[in-house]
Amino acid sequence: MAAEVVPLAQLKLPSGPSPVTAEQRYWKSFKNQKSHTSTANWPISHISFPTVSGGSNSLVAAVKQNDIFAVTSGPRVNIYSIRKRELLKNIGRFDSEAHCGEIRADGRVLVAGEDSGKMQVFDVGGGTRANILKTWHIHKQPVWVTKWSPAELTTLMSCSDDKTVRLWDLPSNTPSRIFTGHSDYVRSGAFMPGNPNVLVSGSYDETVRVWDRRAPGGSVLTFKHADPIEDVLPLPSGTTLLAASGSVISVLDLVAAKPLRLITNHQKTVTSLALASNGSRVVSGGLDGHVKVFETTGWNVVYGAKYSSPILSVSVISAGATQEDRHLAVGMQSGVLSIRTRLTGPMAERARARAAEEAARDISSAALEKLDTQKKRKTKKATSNKTMAALGDTMDFIIPTQTGRKRKFKLKKWQRDFREGRYADAVDEVIDMTGANYQPATALSVFTALRHRSALAEALEGRDYVTVQPLLKWVGKYMVDPRYASICVDVSFHLIDIYSEHVDGNPELAHQFQSLWGKVSKEVEKAHIAIKTSGMVESLLLMGAME
């Protein structure tokens, strides 16, 4: 039985360098923006959600099922739903401005400090009202940091303007340990991952200090900076620490006790640091209104975004069993909370379908009808697959039947001419750059097929002065494109062999050949310059290596 004759397949050209990297595509997929404005436009000072580092299986399961994150603004801490991005409850039981509302890893308890020095612990696990579980009145100045231990559910730390860092046990009424050594306000702090005995704090005395509750006395390690410390962020490895000091982010190695790198990509003070992509990316926000994403190997910026107001807090909220990035939440000085969501799975598929339908509706009714036809075909195929799968439960083998009908291809004019051997007519059709359906890749496909059939000369010969000029124009236009260069060279050689003897008889034809020669000469000159430049660069690199 003879093989079915199909239309000539169009060649797929290799894609050139893309201006958008895979990393940029990933972060640009955080769309579907939703904004909330705080009461009285209070600045959004902190965003937190339950995270777990190690821990028991029950704790990990609790985080997977959790659906809340906390936003601190003014004298309130608002609790939002991760899935719906809607406000669930607000906690307003503060005497002054609240700071650092932090949810515990199990998602049931929240702690926050305030300007009066008071610290409160709330039950946020259920109901519409957050009940107060514990209150401390030990600090006498504003408490800016309250953080839960990632390993012990009843242990937390606090940092205050009274220059102290304190360690607390939830059932106790007094701190279990007081760390002193800072000489100015302590505005940032955190537990080090993997070792709940080690804490880190950043102060307006321009130092980052590392504390160990097993060691008596003061800090076990101190890093001096040039500006006040706004935020500190331990990396999951437990040996590296980031510190935001002014407009600079310093990467500190705790094992070698030295700075590894200074990141200077922000123009104004960096106010917030957060982890993303399971710790492989770091997100920063600053008073310049920029959010920047860094990879943690070479600390290069892989993405950036500009917001309308100075940024005070940033967080990449993860959710699900694999803790995938779900929301990019940014809190601003203007009181706006911006939430950009990355859709995945069926939600992303539905969003793409809606976008395709809107685009088709904007183009024309024909495009919309084509999209509807594709959707019907896809639905029919899915129904057929479901039916065959149902049969597979009761049958050992399923043999599809042949309908006996061959596929009918609706051929274009150039395809009919090519199939019937009218190669010259097919070439004239595909190189017509004024046509509505002109595509250079189609012309490339036809020329390549003619070359494989040794019919290129047959398609080019027998032309007059008028019909040969479109060929010369097409070759002249695409000769400089590396993807078309090979076939353009073959066509040019054939045209020179066939029509060079007629050049003297027609000035227009002579002009076309002269123009083609000029373009080739320019490309050769550029190639020579590129070779010389490459040689000079290699020499400079060699000299630098020798020095």
C-alpha positions in Angstrom: 0.0 0.0 0.0 1.4 3.4 -1.0 2.2 5.9 1.7 -0.2 8.8 2.2 0.9 12.0 0.4 1.0 14.9 2.8 1.7 18.6 2.2 5.3 19.9 2.4 6.2 20.4 6.0 7.4 23.9 6.9 10.9 24.1 8.4 11.2 25.3 12.0 13.9 27.9 12.4 16.1 27.9 15.4 15.1 30.5 17.9 17.5 33.4 18.5 18.6 34.6 21.9 15.6 35.4 24.0 15.6 38.8 25.8 13.5 37.1 28.6 15.3 34.5 30.7 13.6 31.5 32.3 14.0 33.1 35.7 12.3 36.3 34.5 9.4 34.2 33.0 9.0 32.5 36.4 8.7 35.7 38.4 6.6 37.4 35.7 4.1 34.5 36.2 3.2 36.1 39.5 0.2 38.0 38.1 -3.4 38.3 39.1 -2.5 41.2 41.4 -4.8 42.0 44.3 -4.3 45.0 46.6 -5.6 45.7 50.1 -5.3 49.1 51.8 -4.9 49.3 55.5 -7.1 51.3 57.8 -6.1 55.0 57.8 -3.4 54.1 55.4 -1.1 52.7 58.1 2.2 51.5 56.7 2.5 47.7 56.1 5.5 47.0 58.4 5.6 43.2 58.5 4.3 40.1 56.6 4.7 36.6 58.0 3.4 33.0 57.3 4.0 29.7 59.1 7.3 28.1 58.1 9.0 25.0 59.4 12.6 23.9 59.3 12.9 20.3 60.1 10.6 19.4 63.0 8.2 16.5 63.6 5.9 15.0 60.9 2.9 16.4 62.7 4.3 19.9 62.5 5.1 19.5 58.8 1.6 18.3 58.2 0.1 21.2 60.1 2.1 23.7 57.8 0.8 21.9 54.7 -2.8 22.3 55.8 -2.3 25.9 57.0 -4.1 28.7 55.1 -3.3 31.9 56.8 -0.7 34.7 56.8 -0.4 37.7 59.0 0.1 41.4 58.0 1.1 44.0 60.6 0.1 47.6 60.0 -0.4 50.4 62.6 -2.1 49.1 65.8 -3.5 46.0 64.1 -2.4 42.6 62.8 -4.7 41.3 60.0 -5.0 37.6 59.2 -5.5 36.7 55.5 -6.4 33.5 53.7 -3.6 32.2 51.5 -6.1 30.5 49.1 -8.6 33.3 48.8 -6.4 36.3 49.6 -9.3 37.7 51.7 -9.2 39.1 55.2 -10.3 36.5 57.7 -9.9 38.4 61.0 -8.2 41.4 62.4 -6.5 41.8 65.8 -6.8 45.3 67.2 -6.2 44.7 70.9 -3.1 46.8 71.1 -2.5 50.0 73.1 -0.1 51.4 70.5 1.5 50.6 67.2 2.1 46.9 66.7 5.3 45.3 65.4 6.2 42.0 63.8 3.1 39.9 64.1 4.6 36.4 63.7 2.6 33.2 63.2 4.0 30.0 64.9 5.0 27.1 62.7 1.8 25.1 63.5 -0.4 28.1 62.4 -2.3 28.2 65.7 -0.6 31.0 67.7 0.6 34.5 66.9 2.9 36.8 68.9 3.4 40.5 68.4 5.1 43.4 70.2 4.2 47.0 70.3 5.5 50.5 71.0 4.5 50.4 74.7 6.9 47.5 75.3 4.1 45.0 75.8 4.2 41.6 74.1 1.0 39.5 73.5 0.3 36.0 72.3 -3.0 35.3 70.5 -4.9 32.1 69.6 -5.5 32.4 65.8 -6.2 28.8 65.1 -10.0 29.0 65.0 -13.0 31.2 65.3 -13.5 34.7 64.2 -12.0 36.3 67.3 -8.3 36.0 68.4 -8.1 35.4 72.1 -5.2 36.6 74.2 -3.2 33.7 75.6 -0.3 35.5 77.2 0.9 39.0 77.9 4.3 40.2 79.0 5.1 43.7 80.4 8.9 43.2 80.8 10.2 45.5 78.0 10.0 49.2 78.9 10.6 50.4 75.3 9.1 49.4 71.9 9.5 45.8 70.9 10.3 45.6 67.2 11.0 41.9 66.8 9.1 38.8 68.0 10.1 35.4 66.4 9.2 31.8 67.2 11.9 29.2 67.4 11.7 26.9 64.3 12.3 23.8 66.5 10.6 24.5 69.8 6.9 25.5 69.8 7.1 27.2 73.2 10.3 29.2 72.7 10.5 32.7 71.2 12.8 35.7 71.1 12.2 39.5 71.2 14.3 42.5 70.3 13.6 45.9 71.7 14.7 49.6 71.7 15.9 48.9 75.3 19.0 47.5 73.5 18.3 43.9 74.7 17.6 40.6 73.0 15.5 38.3 75.2 14.6 34.6 75.0 11.2 33.5 76.3 9.5 30.3 77.3 5.7 30.5 76.7 4.5 29.2 80.1 6.9 31.4 82.0 6.3 35.0 83.1 9.9 36.1 82.8 12.5 35.8 80.1 14.7 32.7 80.3 17.7 34.6 79.0 18.7 38.3 78.4 21.4 39.1 75.9 23.1 42.5 76.3 25.8 44.1 74.3 24.1 46.4 71.7 24.5 50.1 72.3 21.5 51.3 70.3 18.0 50.2 69.3 17.7 46.5 68.2 15.4 46.4 65.2 15.9 42.9 63.7 16.6 39.4 64.8 16.1 35.7 64.0 16.9 32.1 65.1 19.6 30.4 63.1 18.2 27.3 61.2 19.4 23.9 62.4 20.5 25.2 65.8 17.7 26.7 68.1 20.4 27.7 70.6 21.9 30.3 68.3 20.2 33.7 67.7 21.3 36.7 65.6 20.3 40.3 66.0 20.9 43.6 64.1 21.0 47.0 65.7 21.1 50.7 64.9 24.6 50.6 66.5 25.6 49.2 63.0 26.5 45.8 64.3 25.2 42.3 63.7 25.7 40.0 66.8 25.4 36.3 67.1 24.3 34.9 70.5 24.5 31.4 71.9 22.2 30.7 74.9 24.6 27.9 76.0 27.5 30.4 76.2 27.7 32.7 79.2 28.4 36.4 78.7 27.9 38.5 75.6 27.8 37.8 71.9 29.9 35.0 70.4 30.4 36.9 67.1 30.1 40.5 66.0 30.1 42.1 62.5 30.5 45.9 62.2 28.8 47.7 59.3 28.8 51.3 58.0 25.1 51.9 58.5 22.3 50.8 60.9 21.0 47.3 60.4 17.4 47.1 59.2 17.0 43.4 58.7 18.8 40.1 59.1 18.0 36.8 57.2 19.7 33.5 58.0 20.0 31.1 55.0 18.7 27.5 55.4 22.3 26.2 55.5 22.7 27.7 59.0 26.2 29.0 58.2 25.4 32.1 56.1 23.6 35.2 57.1 22.4 38.2 55.2 22.2 41.7 56.8 20.6 44.8 55.3 22.7 47.9 56.2 21.7 51.1 54.5 21.5 50.4 50.7 23.9 47.4 51.0 23.2 43.8 51.7 26.2 41.9 53.2 26.6 38.2 52.9 28.3 36.9 56.1 29.9 33.5 56.7 29.5 32.5 60.3 32.0 29.6 60.1 34.8 31.6 58.6 33.7 34.7 60.6 34.1 37.0 57.6 31.9 38.8 55.0 31.7 37.0 51.7 30.2 39.7 49.5 28.5 43.1 49.5 25.4 43.5 47.3 24.9 47.1 46.2 22.0 46.8 43.7 19.6 49.1 45.7 19.8 52.9 45.6 18.2 53.5 49.0 17.8 51.7 52.3 17.0 48.0 52.1 14.2 47.5 54.6 13.2 43.8 54.2 14.7 40.4 53.2 12.9 37.2 52.5 13.6 33.7 51.2 11.9 32.2 48.1 12.0 29.0 46.1 12.8 26.8 49.1 15.8 28.9 50.1 17.5 29.1 46.7 16.4 32.7 46.1 16.5 35.8 48.2 14.0 38.7 47.7 14.8 42.2 48.9 12.7 45.4 49.2 13.8 48.9 49.8 12.8 52.5 50.1 13.6 53.0 46.4 10.4 51.1 45.7 12.3 48.2 44.1 11.9 44.5 44.7 14.9 42.5 43.6 15.4 38.7 43.4 18.9 37.2 43.9 20.2 33.7 43.2 22.2 32.5 46.1 25.2 31.1 44.2 26.8 34.2 42.6 24.3 36.7 44.2 23.3 38.1 40.8 20.0 39.8 40.3 17.7 37.5 38.3 14.5 39.7 38.5 13.4 43.1 39.5 10.1 45.0 39.9 9.2 48.6 40.7 6.4 49.6 43.0 4.7 53.0 43.4 5.7 53.6 47.1 8.7 52.9 49.4 8.6 49.2 50.4 8.7 48.3 54.2 8.1 44.6 54.0 8.3 41.8 51.5 7.5 38.0 51.7 7.2 35.2 49.2 4.4 33.1 50.7 4.6 29.4 50.0 1.8 26.8 50.3 1.0 23.2 49.5 2.7 19.9 50.3 5.9 20.9 48.4 5.9 24.5 49.8 5.9 26.0 46.3 6.0 29.8 45.9 2.3 31.0 45.8 2.2 34.8 46.5 4.6 37.7 46.2 3.4 39.9 49.0 4.7 43.5 49.3 3.8 46.0 52.0 4.3 49.7 51.3 4.7 52.9 53.2 1.4 54.1 51.6 -0.5 51.4 53.4 -1.1 49.3 50.3 -0.6 45.5 50.5 0.1 44.1 47.0 -0.4 40.4 46.5 0.7 38.8 43.2 -0.2 35.2 42.7 1.4 32.5 40.7 -1.3 30.2 39.3 -0.4 26.5 38.9 -2.2 23.4 37.6 -5.8 23.6 36.5 -6.0 27.3 37.7 -3.1 28.2 35.3 -4.7 26.3 32.5 -8.0 28.1 32.9 -6.2 31.5 33.1 -4.4 30.7 29.8 -7.7 29.7 28.2 -9.3 33.0 29.3 -6.4 35.0 28.0 -6.4 33.1 24.6 -10.2 33.8 24.3 -9.8 37.5 25.0 -7.0 37.8 22.5 -9.0 36.0 19.8 -12.0 38.2 20.5 -9.8 41.3 20.0 -8.4 40.1 16.7 -11.5 39.0 14.8 -14.6 36.8 14.8 -12.7 34.3 12.6 -10.0 33.9 15.2 -12.6 33.3 17.9 -14.3 30.7 15.7 -11.0 28.9 15.2 -10.4 28.9 18.9 -13.9 27.4 19.5 -13.1 24.7 17.0 -9.9 23.8 18.7 -11.7 23.7 22.1 -14.4 21.4 20.7 -11.7 19.1 19.1 -9.9 19.0 22.4 -13.0 18.2 24.3 -13.9 15.5 21.9 -10.4 13.9 22.2 -10.7 14.0 26.0 -14.1 12.3 25.9 -12.7 9.6 23.6 -9.7 9.0 25.8 -12.0 8.7 28.8 -14.2 6.2 27.0 -11.2 4.1 25.9 -9.9 4.2 29.5 -13.2 2.9 30.7 -13.1 0.0 28.2 -9.6 -0.8 29.4 -10.9 -1.8 32.8 -12.8 -4.8 31.2 -10.7 -5.6 28.1 -7.3 -7.1 27.7 -6.6 -5.4 24.3 -8.2 -2.5 22.5 -7.8 -2.5 18.7 -8.9 0.8 17.1 -10.8 0.4 13.9 -10.0 2.3 10.6 -12.7 4.4 9.2 -11.4 4.0 5.7 -11.4 7.7 5.1 -8.2 9.5 4.3 -7.4 12.9 5.7 -8.2 15.7 3.4 -5.7 18.5 3.3 -6.7 21.9 2.1 -3.8 22.8 -0.1 -2.7 26.3 -0.8 -1.9 27.4 -4.3 1.9 27.1 -3.9 1.5 23.6 -2.4 -0.6 22.5 -5.4 2.0 24.0 -7.8 4.8 22.3 -5.9 3.1 18.9 -5.8 2.3 19.1 -9.6 5.9 20.0 -10.5 5.3 23.7 -11.3 8.3 24.8 -9.2 8.8 28.2 -10.7 5.1 29.1 -9.9 5.5 27.8 -6.3 8.7 29.9 -5.8 7.0 33.1 -7.2 4.1 32.6 -4.8 6.2 32.1 -1.6 8.6 35.0 -2.2 5.9 37.6 -2.8 6.7 39.8 0.2 3.6 42.0 -0.5 1.2 39.0 0.1 -1.1 39.0 3.1 0.1 35.5 4.1 3.8 35.9 3.3 6.1 34.1 5.7 9.9 33.9 5.0 10.1 30.5 6.7 7.7 29.1 4.0 10.1 30.3 1.2 13.0 28.7 3.1 11.1 25.4 3.2 10.4 25.5 -0.5 13.9 26.3 -1.5 15.3 23.6 0.9 12.9 21.0 -0.6 14.0 22.1 -4.2 17.6 21.7 -3.2 17.0 18.2 -1.9 15.2 17.3 -5.1 18.0 18.8 -7.3 15.3 21.0 -8.8 16.6 24.4 -7.7 18.0 25.3 -11.1 14.7 24.2 -12.8 12.7 26.6 -10.6 15.0 29.6 -11.3 15.7 29.4 -15.0 13.6 30.6 -17.9 12.8 34.0 -16.4 12.8 37.4 -17.9 14.1 40.7 -16.4 10.9 41.3 -14.5 10.4 37.9 -12.8 14.1 37.4 -11.8 14.1 40.7 -9.7 11.9 39.5 -6.9 14.3 36.6 -6.4 17.3 38.9 -6.2 15.4 41.2 -3.7 14.5 38.2 -1.5 18.1 36.9 -1.5 19.4 40.4 -0.8 17.1 40.8 2.2 17.8 37.5 3.9 21.4 37.0 3.0 22.5 38.7 6.3 20.4 36.3 8.4 22.5 33.3 9.5 19.4 31.0 9.4 18.9 31.8 5.7 22.5 32.3 4.6 23.1 28.8 3.3 20.1 28.6 1.0 20.6 32.3 -0.1 24.2 31.4 -1.2 22.9 28.5 -3.3 20.2 30.6 -4.9 22.6 33.4 -5.6 25.1 31.1 -7.3 22.4 29.7 -9.5 21.2 33.2 -10.4 24.7 34.3 -11.3 25.3 31.2 -13.4 22.0 31.6 -15.3 21.7 35.4 -15.7 25.1 37.0 -15.5 25.5 37.1 -19.3 22.3 39.2 -19.4 23.4 41.9 -17.0 24.8 44.3 -19.6 21.5 44.3 -21.4 19.4 45.6 -18.5 20.4 48.4 -16.0 17.9 47.3 -13.4 19.2 43.8 -13.3 22.7 45.1 -13.1 21.7 47.3 -10.1 20.2 44.3 -8.3 23.4 42.2 -8.7 25.5 45.2 -7.6 23.3 45.7 -4.5 23.7 42.0 -3.7 27.5 42.2 -4.1 27.6 45.2 -1.8 25.7 43.5 1.0 28.0 40.4 0.8 31.0 42.7 0.9 29.7 44.4 4.1 29.1 41.1 5.8 32.6 40.0 4.9 34.0 43.2 6.4 32.0 42.7 9.6 33.3 39.2 9.9 36.9 40.5 9.6 36.3 43.1 12.3 34.8 40.5 14.6 37.8 38.2 14.1 40.2 41.1 14.9 38.2 42.1 18.0 38.1 38.5 19.2 41.9 38.3 18.9 42.4 41.5 20.9 40.0 40.4 23.6 41.8 37.1 23.9 45.2 38.9 24.2 43.9 41.1 27.0 42.5 38.2 28.9 45.8 36.3 28.5 47.7 39.4 29.8 45.3 39.7 32.8 45.8 36.0 33.6 49.6 36.4 33.5 49.5 39.4 35.9 
